[in-house]
Amino acid sequence: QVHVVESGGDLVQPGGSLSLSCAASGSIFRINAMAWYRQAPGEERELVAIIASGGTTRYADSVKGRFTITSDFAKKAVYLQMNSLKPEDTAVYYCNADLKTAGSDRYSIYWGQGTQVTVSS
């Protein structure tokens, strides 16, 4: 069984910074990629940033230049550094991991429960 747990969500003022962490645990054989998504009230869940095992990253246009995704796949972890936060960044942030468990021949996506980020004065 695989568990994905996010942490670091908080209330922050506009222009501030926040760092999110995510760790996967369980019988994990290999991680292909990990990603951050977010979902604001009444909106669909959207990709924020993704990082592959080779280090390739991709960002949503709305966060380019402000957010940075990094990973430590040896620790089965991914991080999201968020700077210059705006009220429109307010959302529940979810982490997912595209991975293969021990004994499996396929990759599957596992999601965390989410962490709330609120940007408000």
Biopython code that builds the backbone (N, CA, C, O; Angstrom):
import numpy as np
from Bio.PDB.StructureBuilder import StructureBuilder

atoms = [
    (1, "GLN", "N", (0.835, -1.189, 0.000)),
    (1, "GLN", "CA", (0.000, 0.000, 0.000)),
    (1, "GLN", "C", (0.876, 1.247, 0.000)),
    (1, "GLN", "O", (1.917, 1.292, 0.656)),
    (2, "VAL", "N", (0.439, 2.253, -0.744)),
    (2, "VAL", "CA", (1.205, 3.491, -0.872)),
    (2, "VAL", "C", (0.430, 4.641, -0.231)),
    (2, "VAL", "O", (-0.784, 4.764, -0.394)),
    (3, "HIS", "N", (1.154, 5.467, 0.493)),
    (3, "HIS", "CA", (0.574, 6.674, 1.074)),
    (3, "HIS", "C", (1.342, 7.886, 0.567)),
    (3, "HIS", "O", (2.568, 7.864, 0.456)),
    (4, "VAL", "N", (0.593, 8.947, 0.259)),
    (4, "VAL", "CA", (1.182, 10.216, -0.163)),
    (4, "VAL", "C", (0.651, 11.294, 0.781)),
    (4, "VAL", "O", (-0.559, 11.455, 0.939)),
    (5, "VAL", "N", (1.571, 12.026, 1.404)),
    (5, "VAL", "CA", (1.168, 12.997, 2.419)),
    (5, "VAL", "C", (1.813, 14.343, 2.132)),
    (5, "VAL", "O", (3.032, 14.446, 1.987)),
    (6, "GLU", "N", (0.974, 15.379, 2.051)),
    (6, "GLU", "CA", (1.458, 16.743, 1.853)),
    (6, "GLU", "C", (1.522, 17.470, 3.193)),
    (6, "GLU", "O", (0.823, 17.108, 4.140)),
    (7, "SER", "N", (2.364, 18.497, 3.262)),
    (7, "SER", "CA", (2.425, 19.355, 4.442)),
    (7, "SER", "C", (2.915, 20.738, 4.028)),
    (7, "SER", "O", (3.487, 20.917, 2.953)),
    (8, "GLY", "N", (2.678, 21.712, 4.909)),
    (8, "GLY", "CA", (3.202, 23.050, 4.692)),
    (8, "GLY", "C", (2.175, 24.102, 4.347)),
    (8, "GLY", "O", (2.510, 25.286, 4.289)),
    (9, "GLY", "N", (0.927, 23.710, 4.115)),
    (9, "GLY", "CA", (-0.081, 24.712, 3.793)),
    (9, "GLY", "C", (-0.313, 25.668, 4.949)),
    (9, "GLY", "O", (-0.185, 25.299, 6.116)),
    (10, "ASP", "N", (-0.661, 26.921, 4.602)),
    (10, "ASP", "CA", (-0.819, 27.927, 5.653)),
    (10, "ASP", "C", (-1.520, 29.149, 5.082)),
    (10, "ASP", "O", (-1.823, 29.212, 3.890)),
    (11, "LEU", "N", (-1.765, 30.100, 5.937)),
    (11, "LEU", "CA", (-2.269, 31.409, 5.543)),
    (11, "LEU", "C", (-1.069, 32.341, 5.378)),
    (11, "LEU", "O", (-0.240, 32.447, 6.282)),
    (12, "VAL", "N", (-0.973, 33.014, 4.238)),
    (12, "VAL", "CA", (0.170, 33.886, 3.974)),
    (12, "VAL", "C", (-0.335, 35.160, 3.295)),
    (12, "VAL", "O", (-1.336, 35.142, 2.578)),
    (13, "GLN", "N", (0.362, 36.242, 3.527)),
    (13, "GLN", "CA", (-0.035, 37.514, 2.921)),
    (13, "GLN", "C", (0.397, 37.585, 1.459)),
    (13, "GLN", "O", (1.367, 36.935, 1.070)),
    (14, "PRO", "N", (-0.305, 38.359, 0.654)),
    (14, "PRO", "CA", (0.134, 38.554, -0.745)),
    (14, "PRO", "C", (1.570, 39.046, -0.802)),
    (14, "PRO", "O", (1.985, 39.906, -0.025)),
    (15, "GLY", "N", (2.320, 38.477, -1.745)),
    (15, "GLY", "CA", (3.732, 38.794, -1.863)),
    (15, "GLY", "C", (4.629, 37.914, -1.018)),
    (15, "GLY", "O", (5.853, 37.964, -1.143)),
    (16, "GLY", "N", (4.031, 37.118, -0.167)),
    (16, "GLY", "CA", (4.808, 36.250, 0.718)),
    (16, "GLY", "C", (5.243, 34.956, 0.048)),
    (16, "GLY", "O", (4.988, 34.725, -1.134)),
    (17, "SER", "N", (5.910, 34.117, 0.840)),
    (17, "SER", "CA", (6.432, 32.848, 0.344)),
    (17, "SER", "C", (5.959, 31.704, 1.232)),
    (17, "SER", "O", (5.633, 31.894, 2.404)),
    (18, "LEU", "N", (5.931, 30.527, 0.651)),
    (18, "LEU", "CA", (5.528, 29.326, 1.371)),
    (18, "LEU", "C", (6.183, 28.124, 0.705)),
    (18, "LEU", "O", (6.364, 28.095, -0.513)),
    (19, "SER", "N", (6.530, 27.144, 1.510)),
    (19, "SER", "CA", (7.142, 25.935, 0.971)),
    (19, "SER", "C", (6.284, 24.733, 1.335)),
    (19, "SER", "O", (5.953, 24.529, 2.503)),
    (20, "LEU", "N", (5.928, 23.943, 0.340)),
    (20, "LEU", "CA", (5.158, 22.723, 0.551)),
    (20, "LEU", "C", (6.066, 21.506, 0.406)),
    (20, "LEU", "O", (7.024, 21.511, -0.367)),
    (21, "SER", "N", (5.743, 20.472, 1.162)),
    (21, "SER", "CA", (6.485, 19.213, 1.077)),
    (21, "SER", "C", (5.508, 18.076, 0.844)),
    (21, "SER", "O", (4.345, 18.143, 1.242)),
    (22, "CYS", "N", (6.000, 17.032, 0.193)),
    (22, "CYS", "CA", (5.185, 15.842, -0.058)),
    (22, "CYS", "C", (6.099, 14.625, 0.001)),
    (22, "CYS", "O", (7.194, 14.623, -0.561)),
    (23, "ALA", "N", (5.629, 13.594, 0.691)),
    (23, "ALA", "CA", (6.409, 12.370, 0.781)),
    (23, "ALA", "C", (5.521, 11.173, 0.503)),
    (23, "ALA", "O", (4.384, 11.099, 0.969)),
    (24, "ALA", "N", (6.054, 10.249, -0.256)),
    (24, "ALA", "CA", (5.366, 8.990, -0.522)),
    (24, "ALA", "C", (6.023, 7.887, 0.304)),
    (24, "ALA", "O", (7.231, 7.904, 0.537)),
    (25, "SER", "N", (5.214, 6.937, 0.739)),
    (25, "SER", "CA", (5.748, 5.824, 1.523)),
    (25, "SER", "C", (5.013, 4.547, 1.154)),
    (25, "SER", "O", (3.918, 4.579, 0.593)),
    (26, "GLY", "N", (5.636, 3.424, 1.480)),
    (26, "GLY", "CA", (5.047, 2.133, 1.163)),
    (26, "GLY", "C", (6.009, 1.289, 0.341)),
    (26, "GLY", "O", (7.208, 1.565, 0.284)),
    (27, "SER", "N", (5.477, 0.276, -0.282)),
    (27, "SER", "CA", (6.301, -0.656, -1.066)),
    (27, "SER", "C", (6.522, -0.099, -2.471)),
    (27, "SER", "O", (5.963, -0.586, -3.454)),
    (28, "ILE", "N", (7.352, 0.930, -2.531)),
    (28, "ILE", "CA", (7.605, 1.639, -3.787)),
    (28, "ILE", "C", (8.874, 1.108, -4.424)),
    (28, "ILE", "O", (9.933, 1.075, -3.796)),
    (29, "PHE", "N", (8.759, 0.691, -5.680)),
    (29, "PHE", "CA", (9.918, 0.177, -6.399)),
    (29, "PHE", "C", (10.618, 1.289, -7.167)),
    (29, "PHE", "O", (11.844, 1.395, -7.130)),
    (30, "ARG", "N", (9.841, 2.121, -7.864)),
    (30, "ARG", "CA", (10.436, 3.180, -8.659)),
    (30, "ARG", "C", (9.425, 4.299, -8.877)),
    (30, "ARG", "O", (8.243, 4.053, -9.118)),
    (31, "ILE", "N", (9.912, 5.525, -8.787)),
    (31, "ILE", "CA", (9.077, 6.704, -9.059)),
    (31, "ILE", "C", (9.434, 7.257, -10.427)),
    (31, "ILE", "O", (10.603, 7.491, -10.731)),
    (32, "ASN", "N", (8.409, 7.463, -11.251)),
    (32, "ASN", "CA", (8.618, 8.027, -12.583)),
    (32, "ASN", "C", (8.556, 9.549, -12.542)),
    (32, "ASN", "O", (9.346, 10.228, -13.196)),
    (33, "ALA", "N", (7.617, 10.074, -11.776)),
    (33, "ALA", "CA", (7.438, 11.524, -11.678)),
    (33, "ALA", "C", (6.588, 11.844, -10.456)),
    (33, "ALA", "O", (5.839, 11.002, -9.960)),
    (34, "MET", "N", (6.719, 13.073, -9.986)),
    (34, "MET", "CA", (5.843, 13.580, -8.920)),
    (34, "MET", "C", (5.389, 14.971, -9.319)),
    (34, "MET", "O", (6.094, 15.694, -10.023)),
    (35, "ALA", "N", (4.205, 15.332, -8.860)),
    (35, "ALA", "CA", (3.627, 16.589, -9.335)),
    (35, "ALA", "C", (2.802, 17.252, -8.251)),
    (35, "ALA", "O", (2.365, 16.616, -7.292)),
    (36, "TRP", "N", (2.601, 18.539, -8.427)),
    (36, "TRP", "CA", (1.703, 19.332, -7.595)),
    (36, "TRP", "C", (0.536, 19.814, -8.459)),
    (36, "TRP", "O", (0.727, 20.318, -9.566)),
    (37, "TYR", "N", (-0.654, 19.649, -7.931)),
    (37, "TYR", "CA", (-1.876, 20.171, -8.539)),
    (37, "TYR", "C", (-2.538, 21.086, -7.511)),
    (37, "TYR", "O", (-2.181, 21.065, -6.334)),
    (38, "ARG", "N", (-3.486, 21.874, -7.952)),
    (38, "ARG", "CA", (-4.266, 22.677, -7.019)),
    (38, "ARG", "C", (-5.707, 22.779, -7.505)),
    (38, "ARG", "O", (-6.005, 22.664, -8.694)),
    (39, "GLN", "N", (-6.581, 22.999, -6.535)),
    (39, "GLN", "CA", (-7.994, 23.138, -6.851)),
    (39, "GLN", "C", (-8.587, 24.231, -5.978)),
    (39, "GLN", "O", (-8.622, 24.119, -4.752)),
    (40, "ALA", "N", (-9.049, 25.286, -6.628)),
    (40, "ALA", "CA", (-9.726, 26.385, -5.940)),
    (40, "ALA", "C", (-11.224, 26.085, -5.872)),
    (40, "ALA", "O", (-11.725, 25.297, -6.675)),
    (41, "PRO", "N", (-11.943, 26.692, -4.936)),
    (41, "PRO", "CA", (-13.387, 26.446, -4.825)),
    (41, "PRO", "C", (-14.101, 26.736, -6.146)),
    (41, "PRO", "O", (-13.929, 27.801, -6.738)),
    (42, "GLY", "N", (-14.896, 25.780, -6.591)),
    (42, "GLY", "CA", (-15.658, 25.953, -7.816)),
    (42, "GLY", "C", (-14.869, 25.777, -9.093)),
    (42, "GLY", "O", (-15.398, 25.953, -10.191)),
    (43, "GLU", "N", (-13.605, 25.432, -8.949)),
    (43, "GLU", "CA", (-12.750, 25.274, -10.121)),
    (43, "GLU", "C", (-12.320, 23.821, -10.272)),
    (43, "GLU", "O", (-12.419, 23.028, -9.335)),
    (44, "GLU", "N", (-11.836, 23.484, -11.472)),
    (44, "GLU", "CA", (-11.299, 22.153, -11.688)),
    (44, "GLU", "C", (-9.872, 22.080, -11.160)),
    (44, "GLU", "O", (-9.177, 23.091, -11.056)),
    (45, "ARG", "N", (-9.458, 20.878, -10.834)),
    (45, "ARG", "CA", (-8.082, 20.670, -10.399)),
    (45, "ARG", "C", (-7.156, 20.925, -11.584)),
    (45, "ARG", "O", (-7.422, 20.470, -12.696)),
    (46, "GLU", "N", (-6.055, 21.662, -11.339)),
    (46, "GLU", "CA", (-5.132, 22.005, -12.407)),
    (46, "GLU", "C", (-3.700, 21.660, -12.016)),
    (46, "GLU", "O", (-3.332, 21.682, -10.841)),
    (47, "LEU", "N", (-2.910, 21.343, -13.026)),
    (47, "LEU", "CA", (-1.499, 21.058, -12.800)),
    (47, "LEU", "C", (-0.765, 22.347, -12.469)),
    (47, "LEU", "O", (-0.928, 23.358, -13.154)),
    (48, "VAL", "N", (0.042, 22.308, -11.419)),
    (48, "VAL", "CA", (0.885, 23.441, -11.046)),
    (48, "VAL", "C", (2.305, 23.221, -11.551)),
    (48, "VAL", "O", (2.871, 24.078, -12.231)),
    (49, "ALA", "N", (2.873, 22.074, -11.216)),
    (49, "ALA", "CA", (4.243, 21.768, -11.625)),
    (49, "ALA", "C", (4.463, 20.274, -11.530)),
    (49, "ALA", "O", (3.842, 19.589, -10.717)),
    (50, "ILE", "N", (5.360, 19.774, -12.377)),
    (50, "ILE", "CA", (5.681, 18.354, -12.384)),
    (50, "ILE", "C", (7.175, 18.189, -12.585)),
    (50, "ILE", "O", (7.804, 18.964, -13.306)),
    (51, "ILE", "N", (7.743, 17.165, -11.939)),
    (51, "ILE", "CA", (9.160, 16.870, -12.103)),
    (51, "ILE", "C", (9.316, 15.378, -12.347)),
    (51, "ILE", "O", (8.758, 14.553, -11.622)),
    (52, "ALA", "N", (10.087, 15.042, -13.385)),
    (52, "ALA", "CA", (10.317, 13.642, -13.732)),
    (52, "ALA", "C", (11.589, 13.143, -13.067)),
    (52, "ALA", "O", (12.385, 13.926, -12.549)),
    (53, "SER", "N", (11.767, 11.824, -13.088)),
    (53, "SER", "CA", (12.921, 11.225, -12.414)),
    (53, "SER", "C", (14.234, 11.710, -12.997)),
    (53, "SER", "O", (15.251, 11.716, -12.303)),
    (54, "GLY", "N", (14.233, 12.114, -14.255)),
    (54, "GLY", "CA", (15.446, 12.627, -14.875)),
    (54, "GLY", "C", (15.715, 14.092, -14.583)),
    (54, "GLY", "O", (16.749, 14.632, -14.976)),
    (55, "GLY", "N", (14.774, 14.736, -13.886)),
    (55, "GLY", "CA", (14.951, 16.138, -13.507)),
    (55, "GLY", "C", (14.186, 17.131, -14.362)),
    (55, "GLY", "O", (14.165, 18.324, -14.059)),
    (56, "THR", "N", (13.557, 16.651, -15.429)),
    (56, "THR", "CA", (12.787, 17.556, -16.288)),
    (56, "THR", "C", (11.599, 18.112, -15.519)),
    (56, "THR", "O", (10.916, 17.382, -14.801)),
    (57, "THR", "N", (11.357, 19.409, -15.673)),
    (57, "THR", "CA", (10.244, 20.053, -14.977)),
    (57, "THR", "C", (9.332, 20.762, -15.977)),
    (57, "THR", "O", (9.737, 21.125, -17.081)),
    (58, "ARG", "N", (8.100, 20.939, -15.547)),
    (58, "ARG", "CA", (7.128, 21.706, -16.351)),
    (58, "ARG", "C", (6.222, 22.444, -15.389)),
    (58, "ARG", "O", (5.835, 21.915, -14.346)),
    (59, "TYR", "N", (5.884, 23.689, -15.755)),
    (59, "TYR", "CA", (5.075, 24.543, -14.879)),
    (59, "TYR", "C", (3.856, 25.085, -15.612)),
    (59, "TYR", "O", (3.863, 25.241, -16.833)),
    (60, "ALA", "N", (2.815, 25.366, -14.846)),
    (60, "ALA", "CA", (1.695, 26.107, -15.388)),
    (60, "ALA", "C", (2.170, 27.523, -15.683)),
    (60, "ALA", "O", (3.008, 28.063, -14.962)),
    (61, "ASP", "N", (1.641, 28.119, -16.731)),
    (61, "ASP", "CA", (2.050, 29.483, -17.096)),
    (61, "ASP", "C", (1.823, 30.464, -15.945)),
    (61, "ASP", "O", (2.588, 31.413, -15.771)),
    (62, "SER", "N", (0.779, 30.232, -15.168)),
    (62, "SER", "CA", (0.415, 31.166, -14.107)),
    (62, "SER", "C", (1.414, 31.191, -12.953)),
    (62, "SER", "O", (1.387, 32.116, -12.141)),
    (63, "VAL", "N", (2.296, 30.190, -12.864)),
    (63, "VAL", "CA", (3.243, 30.144, -11.742)),
    (63, "VAL", "C", (4.698, 30.223, -12.188)),
    (63, "VAL", "O", (5.599, 30.270, -11.350)),
    (64, "LYS", "N", (4.937, 30.237, -13.484)),
    (64, "LYS", "CA", (6.320, 30.298, -13.982)),
    (64, "LYS", "C", (7.032, 31.537, -13.441)),
    (64, "LYS", "O", (6.487, 32.641, -13.446)),
    (65, "GLY", "N", (8.255, 31.327, -12.977)),
    (65, "GLY", "CA", (9.033, 32.427, -12.423)),
    (65, "GLY", "C", (8.756, 32.702, -10.959)),
    (65, "GLY", "O", (9.503, 33.443, -10.319)),
    (66, "ARG", "N", (7.696, 32.119, -10.414)),
    (66, "ARG", "CA", (7.360, 32.322, -9.001)),
    (66, "ARG", "C", (7.474, 31.044, -8.176)),
    (66, "ARG", "O", (7.853, 31.093, -7.006)),
    (67, "PHE", "N", (7.151, 29.915, -8.770)),
    (67, "PHE", "CA", (7.175, 28.635, -8.073)),
    (67, "PHE", "C", (8.344, 27.791, -8.592)),
    (67, "PHE", "O", (8.717, 27.877, -9.762)),
    (68, "THR", "N", (8.909, 26.979, -7.703)),
    (68, "THR", "CA", (9.980, 26.062, -8.077)),
    (68, "THR", "C", (9.700, 24.693, -7.480)),
    (68, "THR", "O", (9.489, 24.557, -6.275)),
    (69, "ILE", "N", (9.699, 23.682, -8.339)),
    (69, "ILE", "CA", (9.520, 22.307, -7.885)),
    (69, "ILE", "C", (10.880, 21.620, -7.835)),
    (69, "ILE", "O", (11.675, 21.721, -8.769)),
    (70, "THR", "N", (11.133, 20.927, -6.741)),
    (70, "THR", "CA", (12.351, 20.131, -6.597)),
    (70, "THR", "C", (11.977, 18.774, -6.026)),
    (70, "THR", "O", (10.875, 18.582, -5.513)),
    (71, "SER", "N", (12.903, 17.844, -6.123)),
    (71, "SER", "CA", (12.600, 16.498, -5.641)),
    (71, "SER", "C", (13.823, 15.849, -5.034)),
    (71, "SER", "O", (14.958, 16.251, -5.289)),
    (72, "ASP", "N", (13.569, 14.847, -4.233)),
    (72, "ASP", "CA", (14.586, 13.936, -3.720)),
    (72, "ASP", "C", (13.949, 12.567, -3.809)),
    (72, "ASP", "O", (13.356, 12.081, -2.846)),
    (73, "PHE", "N", (14.076, 11.945, -4.976)),
    (73, "PHE", "CA", (13.378, 10.679, -5.193)),
    (73, "PHE", "C", (13.943, 9.555, -4.332)),
    (73, "PHE", "O", (13.261, 8.561, -4.086)),
    (74, "ALA", "N", (15.179, 9.705, -3.875)),
    (74, "ALA", "CA", (15.733, 8.706, -2.947)),
    (74, "ALA", "C", (14.937, 8.702, -1.650)),
    (74, "ALA", "O", (14.779, 7.664, -1.006)),
    (75, "LYS", "N", (14.436, 9.884, -1.273)),
    (75, "LYS", "CA", (13.575, 10.011, -0.098)),
    (75, "LYS", "C", (12.108, 9.939, -0.478)),
    (75, "LYS", "O", (11.235, 10.068, 0.381)),
    (76, "LYS", "N", (11.825, 9.733, -1.776)),
    (76, "LYS", "CA", (10.447, 9.651, -2.261)),
    (76, "LYS", "C", (9.695, 10.940, -1.930)),
    (76, "LYS", "O", (8.547, 10.900, -1.489)),
    (77, "ALA", "N", (10.350, 12.084, -2.146)),
    (77, "ALA", "CA", (9.789, 13.367, -1.750)),
    (77, "ALA", "C", (9.845, 14.379, -2.883)),
    (77, "ALA", "O", (10.695, 14.311, -3.771)),
    (78, "VAL", "N", (8.906, 15.325, -2.819)),
    (78, "VAL", "CA", (8.887, 16.439, -3.754)),
    (78, "VAL", "C", (8.510, 17.690, -2.977)),
    (78, "VAL", "O", (7.776, 17.626, -1.991)),
    (79, "TYR", "N", (9.021, 18.836, -3.436)),
    (79, "TYR", "CA", (8.819, 20.079, -2.721)),
    (79, "TYR", "C", (8.342, 21.154, -3.702)),
    (79, "TYR", "O", (8.606, 21.082, -4.903)),
    (80, "LEU", "N", (7.644, 22.138, -3.170)),
    (80, "LEU", "CA", (7.200, 23.254, -3.989)),
    (80, "LEU", "C", (7.479, 24.544, -3.235)),
    (80, "LEU", "O", (6.856, 24.824, -2.211)),
    (81, "GLN", "N", (8.420, 25.326, -3.750)),
    (81, "GLN", "CA", (8.721, 26.633, -3.185)),
    (81, "GLN", "C", (7.887, 27.663, -3.934)),
    (81, "GLN", "O", (7.987, 27.794, -5.154)),
    (82, "MET", "N", (7.067, 28.389, -3.188)),
    (82, "MET", "CA", (6.160, 29.361, -3.791)),
    (82, "MET", "C", (6.525, 30.753, -3.307)),
    (82, "MET", "O", (6.473, 31.034, -2.109)),
    (83, "ASN", "N", (6.891, 31.619, -4.234)),
    (83, "ASN", "CA", (7.248, 33.001, -3.926)),
    (83, "ASN", "C", (6.274, 33.954, -4.598)),
    (83, "ASN", "O", (5.530, 33.575, -5.502)),
    (84, "SER", "N", (6.294, 35.190, -4.141)),
    (84, "SER", "CA", (5.431, 36.232, -4.719)),
    (84, "SER", "C", (3.992, 35.753, -4.835)),
    (84, "SER", "O", (3.367, 35.885, -5.887)),
    (85, "LEU", "N", (3.483, 35.208, -3.767)),
    (85, "LEU", "CA", (2.145, 34.621, -3.788)),
    (85, "LEU", "C", (1.066, 35.673, -4.007)),
    (85, "LEU", "O", (1.170, 36.810, -3.547)),
    (86, "LYS", "N", (0.033, 35.258, -4.720)),
    (86, "LYS", "CA", (-1.093, 36.126, -5.055)),
    (86, "LYS", "C", (-2.382, 35.519, -4.491)),
    (86, "LYS", "O", (-2.448, 34.312, -4.258)),
    (87, "PRO", "N", (-3.392, 36.343, -4.274)),
    (87, "PRO", "CA", (-4.664, 35.795, -3.786)),
    (87, "PRO", "C", (-5.210, 34.687, -4.690)),
    (87, "PRO", "O", (-5.859, 33.759, -4.208)),
    (88, "GLU", "N", (-4.954, 34.779, -5.978)),
    (88, "GLU", "CA", (-5.450, 33.753, -6.899)),
    (88, "GLU", "C", (-4.698, 32.428, -6.781)),
    (88, "GLU", "O", (-5.075, 31.449, -7.425)),
    (89, "ASP", "N", (-3.657, 32.385, -5.978)),
    (89, "ASP", "CA", (-2.972, 31.122, -5.700)),
    (89, "ASP", "C", (-3.683, 30.337, -4.595)),
    (89, "ASP", "O", (-3.326, 29.194, -4.311)),
    (90, "THR", "N", (-4.678, 30.951, -3.982)),
    (90, "THR", "CA", (-5.430, 30.281, -2.929)),
    (90, "THR", "C", (-6.124, 29.036, -3.471)),
    (90, "THR", "O", (-6.878, 29.102, -4.441)),
    (91, "ALA", "N", (-5.858, 27.908, -2.833)),
    (91, "ALA", "CA", (-6.408, 26.628, -3.288)),
    (91, "ALA", "C", (-5.974, 25.523, -2.331)),
    (91, "ALA", "O", (-5.129, 25.726, -1.458)),
    (92, "VAL", "N", (-6.566, 24.365, -2.515)),
    (92, "VAL", "CA", (-6.032, 23.162, -1.889)),
    (92, "VAL", "C", (-4.983, 22.600, -2.849)),
    (92, "VAL", "O", (-5.258, 22.383, -4.029)),
    (93, "TYR", "N", (-3.795, 22.372, -2.332)),
    (93, "TYR", "CA", (-2.699, 21.865, -3.146)),
    (93, "TYR", "C", (-2.544, 20.365, -2.901)),
    (93, "TYR", "O", (-2.421, 19.905, -1.766)),
    (94, "TYR", "N", (-2.553, 19.622, -4.004)),
    (94, "TYR", "CA", (-2.447, 18.174, -3.950)),
    (94, "TYR", "C", (-1.136, 17.720, -4.581)),
    (94, "TYR", "O", (-0.653, 18.297, -5.555)),
    (95, "CYS", "N", (-0.586, 16.681, -3.997)),
    (95, "CYS", "CA", (0.610, 16.053, -4.545)),
    (95, "CYS", "C", (0.211, 14.706, -5.139)),
    (95, "CYS", "O", (-0.646, 14.010, -4.594)),
    (96, "ASN", "N", (0.831, 14.345, -6.251)),
    (96, "ASN", "CA", (0.662, 12.969, -6.715)),
    (96, "ASN", "C", (1.987, 12.373, -7.133)),
    (96, "ASN", "O", (2.949, 13.080, -7.433)),
    (97, "ALA", "N", (2.011, 11.060, -7.142)),
    (97, "ALA", "CA", (3.220, 10.323, -7.507)),
    (97, "ALA", "C", (2.857, 9.273, -8.536)),
    (97, "ALA", "O", (1.914, 8.502, -8.360)),
    (98, "ASP", "N", (3.625, 9.258, -9.616)),
    (98, "ASP", "CA", (3.479, 8.255, -10.677)),
    (98, "ASP", "C", (4.563, 7.211, -10.412)),
    (98, "ASP", "O", (5.742, 7.457, -10.665)),
    (99, "LEU", "N", (4.162, 6.051, -9.904)),
    (99, "LEU", "CA", (5.168, 5.115, -9.433)),
    (99, "LEU", "C", (4.768, 3.674, -9.663)),
    (99, "LEU", "O", (3.623, 3.347, -9.977)),
    (100, "LYS", "N", (5.773, 2.826, -9.492)),
    (100, "LYS", "CA", (5.575, 1.373, -9.600)),
    (100, "LYS", "C", (5.856, 0.767, -8.235)),
    (100, "LYS", "O", (6.896, 1.021, -7.627)),
    (101, "THR", "N", (4.920, -0.030, -7.769)),
    (101, "THR", "CA", (5.129, -0.691, -6.482)),
    (101, "THR", "C", (5.903, -1.986, -6.673)),
    (101, "THR", "O", (5.978, -2.525, -7.777)),
    (102, "ALA", "N", (6.469, -2.468, -5.593)),
    (102, "ALA", "CA", (7.221, -3.709, -5.637)),
    (102, "ALA", "C", (6.314, -4.847, -6.096)),
    (102, "ALA", "O", (5.222, -5.035, -5.560)),
    (103, "GLY", "N", (6.766, -5.592, -7.077)),
    (103, "GLY", "CA", (5.989, -6.714, -7.567)),
    (103, "GLY", "C", (5.002, -6.372, -8.658)),
    (103, "GLY", "O", (4.342, -7.263, -9.193)),
    (104, "SER", "N", (4.884, -5.097, -9.000)),
    (104, "SER", "CA", (3.949, -4.676, -10.044)),
    (104, "SER", "C", (4.689, -4.440, -11.356)),
    (104, "SER", "O", (5.873, -4.105, -11.357)),
    (105, "ASP", "N", (3.984, -4.617, -12.470)),
    (105, "ASP", "CA", (4.610, -4.380, -13.765)),
    (105, "ASP", "C", (4.059, -3.123, -14.433)),
    (105, "ASP", "O", (4.288, -2.896, -15.621)),
    (106, "ARG", "N", (3.329, -2.305, -13.666)),
    (106, "ARG", "CA", (2.753, -1.107, -14.243)),
    (106, "ARG", "C", (2.901, 0.079, -13.286)),
    (106, "ARG", "O", (3.019, -0.087, -12.072)),
    (107, "TYR", "N", (2.892, 1.277, -13.871)),
    (107, "TYR", "CA", (2.917, 2.498, -13.081)),
    (107, "TYR", "C", (1.484, 2.927, -12.780)),
    (107, "TYR", "O", (0.586, 2.768, -13.608)),
    (108, "SER", "N", (1.287, 3.468, -11.590)),
    (108, "SER", "CA", (-0.018, 3.985, -11.190)),
    (108, "SER", "C", (0.167, 5.336, -10.517)),
    (108, "SER", "O", (1.248, 5.653, -10.022)),
    (109, "ILE", "N", (-0.909, 6.134, -10.503)),
    (109, "ILE", "CA", (-0.886, 7.453, -9.878)),
    (109, "ILE", "C", (-1.515, 7.363, -8.487)),
    (109, "ILE", "O", (-2.602, 6.811, -8.316)),
    (110, "TYR", "N", (-0.816, 7.912, -7.509)),
    (110, "TYR", "CA", (-1.315, 7.957, -6.133)),
    (110, "TYR", "C", (-1.404, 9.418, -5.707)),
    (110, "TYR", "O", (-0.505, 10.216, -5.974)),
    (111, "TRP", "N", (-2.500, 9.748, -5.043)),
    (111, "TRP", "CA", (-2.766, 11.133, -4.628)),
    (111, "TRP", "C", (-2.729, 11.284, -3.112)),
    (111, "TRP", "O", (-3.065, 10.364, -2.365)),
    (112, "GLY", "N", (-2.308, 12.476, -2.679)),
    (112, "GLY", "CA", (-2.428, 12.830, -1.279)),
    (112, "GLY", "C", (-3.778, 13.457, -1.003)),
    (112, "GLY", "O", (-4.604, 13.612, -1.902)),
    (113, "GLN", "N", (-3.993, 13.821, 0.267)),
    (113, "GLN", "CA", (-5.279, 14.371, 0.687)),
    (113, "GLN", "C", (-5.365, 15.884, 0.494)),
    (113, "GLN", "O", (-6.452, 16.458, 0.558)),
    (114, "GLY", "N", (-4.235, 16.522, 0.261)),
    (114, "GLY", "CA", (-4.230, 17.963, 0.007)),
    (114, "GLY", "C", (-3.870, 18.784, 1.224)),
    (114, "GLY", "O", (-4.035, 18.347, 2.362)),
    (115, "THR", "N", (-3.373, 19.989, 0.963)),
    (115, "THR", "CA", (-3.038, 20.934, 2.026)),
    (115, "THR", "C", (-3.512, 22.319, 1.577)),
    (115, "THR", "O", (-3.301, 22.710, 0.429)),
    (116, "GLN", "N", (-4.145, 23.050, 2.479)),
    (116, "GLN", "CA", (-4.758, 24.331, 2.137)),
    (116, "GLN", "C", (-3.724, 25.452, 2.136)),
    (116, "GLN", "O", (-2.971, 25.628, 3.093)),
    (117, "VAL", "N", (-3.706, 26.202, 1.041)),
    (117, "VAL", "CA", (-2.900, 27.419, 0.945)),
    (117, "VAL", "C", (-3.862, 28.593, 0.746)),
    (117, "VAL", "O", (-4.643, 28.613, -0.205)),
    (118, "THR", "N", (-3.795, 29.554, 1.642)),
    (118, "THR", "CA", (-4.646, 30.730, 1.552)),
    (118, "THR", "C", (-3.769, 31.975, 1.499)),
    (118, "THR", "O", (-2.940, 32.201, 2.380)),
    (119, "VAL", "N", (-3.961, 32.776, 0.461)),
    (119, "VAL", "CA", (-3.194, 34.007, 0.302)),
    (119, "VAL", "C", (-4.163, 35.175, 0.488)),
    (119, "VAL", "O", (-5.025, 35.436, -0.351)),
    (120, "SER", "N", (-3.994, 35.856, 1.598)),
    (120, "SER", "CA", (-4.930, 36.921, 1.938)),
    (120, "SER", "C", (-4.300, 37.868, 2.940)),
    (120, "SER", "O", (-3.485, 37.465, 3.771)),
    (121, "SER", "N", (-4.692, 39.139, 2.852)),
    (121, "SER", "CA", (-4.218, 40.115, 3.833)),
    (121, "SER", "C", (-5.233, 40.250, 4.972)),
    (121, "SER", "O", (-5.017, 41.026, 5.903)),
]
sb = StructureBuilder()
sb.init_structure("model")
sb.init_model(0)
sb.init_chain("A")
sb.init_seg("    ")
for serial, (resi, resn, name, xyz) in enumerate(atoms, 1):
    if name == "N":
        sb.init_residue(resn, " ", resi, " ")
    sb.init_atom(name, np.array(xyz, "f"), 0.0, 1.0, " ", f" {name:<3s}", serial, name[0])
structure = sb.get_structure()
